[in-house]
Amino acid sequence: MLVGTYNPLLVAISYVVAAFASYVALDMAGRIAASDGWASRSWLIGGAVAMGFGIWSMHFLGMLAFDLPIPQGYDLAVTLYSLLIAICSAAYALHVVSGRDLPARKLGVAALILGAGIAAMHYVGMEAMDMQPGIDYHPGWFALSIVIAVAAAGAALWIAFSLRREGAGVIRARSLAALVMGVAVVGMHYTGMAAASFPEGSICGAAIAGGISPEWLASLVGATTFAILGMALTTSILDRRLQERTSLLSDSLKKANQELTYLALHDNLTKLPNRLLLEDRLEHAIRRAVRNGHRFALL
C-alpha cells in the first residue's frame, strides 16, 4: 500500500477554515431568521454559497495536506460537482434552521439528509483524483465517517437553530459553537481519509490527464474561500448594524410622535386635556352612538 503523509500546517489551516465557515453559517442563519420575503431568500442563497464553499474548501485543503509518493492532480469537472453538492447541502441546512420550529423528528431526517450530502461531497471529491486502480475503503472506517457526518450535521442544525436569534452574548456563543462544529467537520473528513487505502503501484489518472495541480488548487481554494466567507461575514455585520440603527431611529420617531401628540392634546401649563382632546372625544362618542343607535350624556 502507498503510505501518505500529512502536512501539519495545512491540517491546522483546514480546521481554521471549517470553524470560520461554521461561524459564517451560524451568522447567516440569524440573518435569515431576522428577515422575510425577498431579503430572506437572498440571505439563504448567499449563505448557501458561503457555507458550501467553506465546507468544500476545508475538504480540499485536507486533501492537499495529504501527500502520496506519486504525482497528484484533480479532475476539474468532478471537483466542481463536489462543490455543487456542498452548496446544495448548505442551502438545505439553512432552509431547515430558518423554520419556526425544529422538532426531533424533523431534526433527525434533516441530519440524515445533510450528513449524506457532506459525505457525498467528500467521497466525490476523493474520486476527483481518478486513482487507478480505485481507492480501497475500509468498511468500518467508511461507516464511521458517515456516522460522524450525520451526527455532526444534527449537532450543527440544532446549534444553528438555537443560536439564530440576536441578543446579548450570542456572538461569544456562536464563536464557541463554531469551534465545536469545526472539530466535527474536520473529524468526518480525516476519518474518511483514514478509511482510504491506495494499493501499491497506483497512479493518479487526473495528474496524467493534465488535471488541476495541487499547487494551483491550493491557491484557488484559499483565495476564493476566504474572499467569499469574508464578504459574507462583512455584509452580515453591516446589515445587522443598519437594522440596529433603523430600529433605534424608529423608536426615536415613535417616542417623538407620542410626545407631540400629548403636547397637542394637553394644556402646556396644567397638563390637563384641552379643547382639541374634548372635541376629538365628542366626535368619537357621537359616531359610536349613531352607529350603534345609542345615546350618551355629557356632564
Contacts in CASP RR format, 6 or more apart in sequence:
PFRMAT RR
TARGET T0000
AUTHOR 0000-0000-0000
METHOD contacts of the structure
MODEL  1
MLVGTYNPLLVAISYVVAAFASYVALDMAGRIAASDGWASRSWLIGGAVA
MGFGIWSMHFLGMLAFDLPIPQGYDLAVTLYSLLIAICSAAYALHVVSGR
DLPARKLGVAALILGAGIAAMHYVGMEAMDMQPGIDYHPGWFALSIVIAV
AAAGAALWIAFSLRREGAGVIRARSLAALVMGVAVVGMHYTGMAAASFPE
GSICGAAIAGGISPEWLASLVGATTFAILGMALTTSILDRRLQERTSLLS
DSLKKANQELTYLALHDNLTKLPNRLLLEDRLEHAIRRAVRNGHRFALL
1 197 0 8 1.000
1 198 0 8 1.000
1 199 0 8 1.000
1 200 0 8 1.000
2 68 0 8 1.000
2 69 0 8 1.000
2 70 0 8 1.000
2 198 0 8 1.000
2 199 0 8 1.000
2 200 0 8 1.000
2 201 0 8 1.000
2 202 0 8 1.000
3 69 0 8 1.000
4 66 0 8 1.000
4 67 0 8 1.000
4 68 0 8 1.000
4 69 0 8 1.000
4 198 0 8 1.000
5 66 0 8 1.000
5 67 0 8 1.000
6 65 0 8 1.000
6 66 0 8 1.000
6 67 0 8 1.000
7 64 0 8 1.000
7 65 0 8 1.000
7 67 0 8 1.000
10 61 0 8 1.000
10 62 0 8 1.000
10 64 0 8 1.000
10 65 0 8 1.000
11 62 0 8 1.000
11 65 0 8 1.000
11 190 0 8 1.000
13 61 0 8 1.000
14 58 0 8 1.000
14 61 0 8 1.000
14 62 0 8 1.000
14 65 0 8 1.000
14 186 0 8 1.000
14 189 0 8 1.000
15 58 0 8 1.000
15 182 0 8 1.000
15 183 0 8 1.000
15 186 0 8 1.000
17 54 0 8 1.000
17 57 0 8 1.000
17 58 0 8 1.000
17 61 0 8 1.000
17 222 0 8 1.000
17 225 0 8 1.000
17 226 0 8 1.000
18 54 0 8 1.000
18 55 0 8 1.000
18 58 0 8 1.000
18 181 0 8 1.000
18 182 0 8 1.000
18 185 0 8 1.000
18 186 0 8 1.000
19 178 0 8 1.000
19 179 0 8 1.000
19 181 0 8 1.000
19 182 0 8 1.000
20 54 0 8 1.000
20 178 0 8 1.000
20 226 0 8 1.000
20 229 0 8 1.000
21 50 0 8 1.000
21 51 0 8 1.000
21 52 0 8 1.000
21 53 0 8 1.000
21 54 0 8 1.000
21 55 0 8 1.000
21 57 0 8 1.000
21 58 0 8 1.000
21 185 0 8 1.000
21 225 0 8 1.000
21 229 0 8 1.000
22 156 0 8 1.000
22 177 0 8 1.000
22 178 0 8 1.000
22 179 0 8 1.000
22 181 0 8 1.000
22 182 0 8 1.000
22 185 0 8 1.000
23 174 0 8 1.000
23 175 0 8 1.000
23 178 0 8 1.000
23 233 0 8 1.000
24 47 0 8 1.000
24 50 0 8 1.000
24 51 0 8 1.000
24 54 0 8 1.000
24 229 0 8 1.000
24 230 0 8 1.000
24 232 0 8 1.000
24 233 0 8 1.000
24 236 0 8 1.000
25 47 0 8 1.000
25 50 0 8 1.000
25 51 0 8 1.000
25 90 0 8 1.000
25 93 0 8 1.000
25 94 0 8 1.000
25 156 0 8 1.000
25 160 0 8 1.000
25 181 0 8 1.000
26 159 0 8 1.000
26 160 0 8 1.000
26 163 0 8 1.000
26 164 0 8 1.000
26 174 0 8 1.000
26 177 0 8 1.000
26 178 0 8 1.000
26 181 0 8 1.000
27 174 0 8 1.000
27 233 0 8 1.000
27 236 0 8 1.000
28 43 0 8 1.000
28 46 0 8 1.000
28 47 0 8 1.000
28 50 0 8 1.000
28 51 0 8 1.000
28 94 0 8 1.000
28 232 0 8 1.000
28 236 0 8 1.000
29 94 0 8 1.000
29 97 0 8 1.000
29 98 0 8 1.000
29 160 0 8 1.000
29 161 0 8 1.000
29 163 0 8 1.000
29 164 0 8 1.000
30 163 0 8 1.000
30 164 0 8 1.000
30 165 0 8 1.000
30 166 0 8 1.000
31 43 0 8 1.000
31 236 0 8 1.000
31 239 0 8 1.000
31 240 0 8 1.000
32 40 0 8 1.000
32 43 0 8 1.000
32 44 0 8 1.000
32 47 0 8 1.000
32 94 0 8 1.000
32 97 0 8 1.000
32 98 0 8 1.000
32 164 0 8 1.000
33 97 0 8 1.000
33 98 0 8 1.000
33 99 0 8 1.000
33 164 0 8 1.000
33 165 0 8 1.000
34 166 0 8 1.000
34 243 0 8 1.000
35 42 0 8 1.000
35 43 0 8 1.000
40 98 0 8 1.000
44 91 0 8 1.000
44 94 0 8 1.000
44 95 0 8 1.000
44 98 0 8 1.000
45 91 0 8 1.000
46 232 0 8 1.000
47 90 0 8 1.000
47 91 0 8 1.000
47 94 0 8 1.000
47 232 0 8 1.000
48 87 0 8 1.000
48 88 0 8 1.000
48 90 0 8 1.000
48 91 0 8 1.000
48 94 0 8 1.000
49 87 0 8 1.000
49 90 0 8 1.000
49 228 0 8 1.000
49 232 0 8 1.000
50 90 0 8 1.000
50 228 0 8 1.000
50 229 0 8 1.000
50 231 0 8 1.000
50 232 0 8 1.000
51 87 0 8 1.000
51 90 0 8 1.000
51 93 0 8 1.000
51 94 0 8 1.000
52 83 0 8 1.000
52 86 0 8 1.000
52 87 0 8 1.000
52 89 0 8 1.000
52 90 0 8 1.000
53 83 0 8 1.000
53 86 0 8 1.000
53 87 0 8 1.000
53 224 0 8 1.000
53 225 0 8 1.000
53 228 0 8 1.000
53 229 0 8 1.000
54 86 0 8 1.000
54 225 0 8 1.000
54 228 0 8 1.000
54 229 0 8 1.000
55 86 0 8 1.000
55 89 0 8 1.000
55 90 0 8 1.000
55 118 0 8 1.000
55 121 0 8 1.000
55 185 0 8 1.000
56 82 0 8 1.000
56 83 0 8 1.000
56 86 0 8 1.000
56 87 0 8 1.000
56 121 0 8 1.000
56 225 0 8 1.000
57 221 0 8 1.000
57 222 0 8 1.000
57 224 0 8 1.000
57 225 0 8 1.000
58 185 0 8 1.000
58 186 0 8 1.000
58 189 0 8 1.000
59 82 0 8 1.000
59 86 0 8 1.000
59 121 0 8 1.000
59 122 0 8 1.000
59 125 0 8 1.000
59 189 0 8 1.000
60 74 0 8 1.000
60 79 0 8 1.000
60 125 0 8 1.000
60 217 0 8 1.000
60 221 0 8 1.000
61 218 0 8 1.000
61 221 0 8 1.000
61 222 0 8 1.000
62 189 0 8 1.000
62 190 0 8 1.000
62 193 0 8 1.000
63 74 0 8 1.000
63 125 0 8 1.000
63 126 0 8 1.000
64 214 0 8 1.000
64 217 0 8 1.000
64 218 0 8 1.000
64 221 0 8 1.000
66 193 0 8 1.000
68 198 0 8 1.000
68 204 0 8 1.000
70 201 0 8 1.000
70 202 0 8 1.000
70 203 0 8 1.000
70 204 0 8 1.000
70 207 0 8 1.000
71 204 0 8 1.000
71 207 0 8 1.000
71 208 0 8 1.000
72 129 0 8 1.000
72 204 0 8 1.000
72 206 0 8 1.000
72 207 0 8 1.000
72 214 0 8 1.000
73 128 0 8 1.000
73 129 0 8 1.000
73 204 0 8 1.000
73 205 0 8 1.000
73 206 0 8 1.000
73 207 0 8 1.000
73 210 0 8 1.000
73 211 0 8 1.000
73 212 0 8 1.000
73 213 0 8 1.000
73 214 0 8 1.000
73 217 0 8 1.000
74 125 0 8 1.000
74 128 0 8 1.000
74 129 0 8 1.000
74 206 0 8 1.000
74 211 0 8 1.000
74 212 0 8 1.000
74 214 0 8 1.000
74 217 0 8 1.000
75 128 0 8 1.000
75 129 0 8 1.000
75 130 0 8 1.000
75 206 0 8 1.000
75 209 0 8 1.000
75 211 0 8 1.000
75 212 0 8 1.000
76 211 0 8 1.000
76 212 0 8 1.000
78 124 0 8 1.000
78 125 0 8 1.000
78 127 0 8 1.000
78 128 0 8 1.000
78 130 0 8 1.000
79 125 0 8 1.000
79 128 0 8 1.000
79 212 0 8 1.000
79 217 0 8 1.000
81 124 0 8 1.000
82 121 0 8 1.000
82 122 0 8 1.000
82 124 0 8 1.000
82 125 0 8 1.000
82 128 0 8 1.000
83 121 0 8 1.000
85 117 0 8 1.000
85 120 0 8 1.000
85 121 0 8 1.000
85 124 0 8 1.000
86 118 0 8 1.000
86 121 0 8 1.000
88 117 0 8 1.000
89 114 0 8 1.000
89 115 0 8 1.000
89 117 0 8 1.000
89 118 0 8 1.000
89 121 0 8 1.000
92 110 0 8 1.000
92 113 0 8 1.000
92 114 0 8 1.000
93 110 0 8 1.000
93 114 0 8 1.000
93 153 0 8 1.000
93 156 0 8 1.000
93 157 0 8 1.000
93 160 0 8 1.000
94 160 0 8 1.000
96 102 0 8 1.000
96 106 0 8 1.000
96 110 0 8 1.000
96 114 0 8 1.000
96 157 0 8 1.000
96 161 0 8 1.000
97 157 0 8 1.000
97 160 0 8 1.000
97 161 0 8 1.000
97 164 0 8 1.000
98 164 0 8 1.000
102 110 0 8 1.000
102 157 0 8 1.000
102 158 0 8 1.000
102 161 0 8 1.000
107 154 0 8 1.000
107 157 0 8 1.000
107 158 0 8 1.000
108 154 0 8 1.000
110 153 0 8 1.000
110 154 0 8 1.000
110 157 0 8 1.000
111 150 0 8 1.000
111 151 0 8 1.000
111 153 0 8 1.000
111 154 0 8 1.000
111 157 0 8 1.000
112 150 0 8 1.000
112 153 0 8 1.000
114 150 0 8 1.000
114 153 0 8 1.000
114 154 0 8 1.000
114 156 0 8 1.000
114 157 0 8 1.000
115 146 0 8 1.000
115 149 0 8 1.000
115 150 0 8 1.000
115 152 0 8 1.000
115 153 0 8 1.000
115 154 0 8 1.000
116 146 0 8 1.000
116 149 0 8 1.000
116 150 0 8 1.000
117 149 0 8 1.000
118 149 0 8 1.000
118 152 0 8 1.000
118 153 0 8 1.000
118 185 0 8 1.000
118 188 0 8 1.000
119 145 0 8 1.000
119 146 0 8 1.000
119 149 0 8 1.000
119 188 0 8 1.000
122 145 0 8 1.000
122 149 0 8 1.000
122 188 0 8 1.000
122 189 0 8 1.000
122 192 0 8 1.000
126 135 0 8 1.000
126 196 0 8 1.000
127 135 0 8 1.000
128 206 0 8 1.000
129 135 0 8 1.000
129 204 0 8 1.000
129 205 0 8 1.000
129 206 0 8 1.000
130 204 0 8 1.000
130 205 0 8 1.000
130 206 0 8 1.000
130 209 0 8 1.000
131 198 0 8 1.000
131 202 0 8 1.000
131 203 0 8 1.000
131 204 0 8 1.000
131 205 0 8 1.000
132 202 0 8 1.000
132 203 0 8 1.000
132 204 0 8 1.000
132 205 0 8 1.000
133 199 0 8 1.000
133 202 0 8 1.000
134 199 0 8 1.000
134 202 0 8 1.000
135 196 0 8 1.000
135 197 0 8 1.000
135 198 0 8 1.000
136 196 0 8 1.000
136 197 0 8 1.000
136 198 0 8 1.000
136 199 0 8 1.000
137 195 0 8 1.000
137 196 0 8 1.000
137 197 0 8 1.000
138 194 0 8 1.000
138 195 0 8 1.000
138 197 0 8 1.000
140 195 0 8 1.000
141 191 0 8 1.000
141 192 0 8 1.000
141 194 0 8 1.000
141 195 0 8 1.000
142 192 0 8 1.000
142 195 0 8 1.000
144 191 0 8 1.000
144 195 0 8 1.000
145 188 0 8 1.000
145 191 0 8 1.000
145 192 0 8 1.000
145 194 0 8 1.000
145 195 0 8 1.000
148 184 0 8 1.000
148 187 0 8 1.000
148 188 0 8 1.000
148 191 0 8 1.000
149 188 0 8 1.000
151 184 0 8 1.000
152 181 0 8 1.000
152 184 0 8 1.000
152 185 0 8 1.000
152 187 0 8 1.000
152 188 0 8 1.000
155 180 0 8 1.000
155 181 0 8 1.000
155 184 0 8 1.000
156 181 0 8 1.000
156 184 0 8 1.000
159 177 0 8 1.000
159 180 0 8 1.000
159 181 0 8 1.000
163 170 0 8 1.000
163 173 0 8 1.000
163 174 0 8 1.000
163 177 0 8 1.000
166 240 0 8 1.000
206 212 0 8 1.000
207 213 0 8 1.000
212 220 0 8 1.000
264 276 0 8 1.000
265 273 0 8 1.000
265 274 0 8 1.000
265 276 0 8 1.000
265 277 0 8 1.000
265 280 0 8 1.000
266 272 0 8 1.000
266 273 0 8 1.000
266 274 0 8 1.000
266 277 0 8 1.000
267 273 0 8 1.000
267 274 0 8 1.000
282 298 0 8 1.000
285 296 0 8 1.000
286 296 0 8 1.000
288 294 0 8 1.000
288 296 0 8 1.000
289 295 0 8 1.000
289 296 0 8 1.000
END
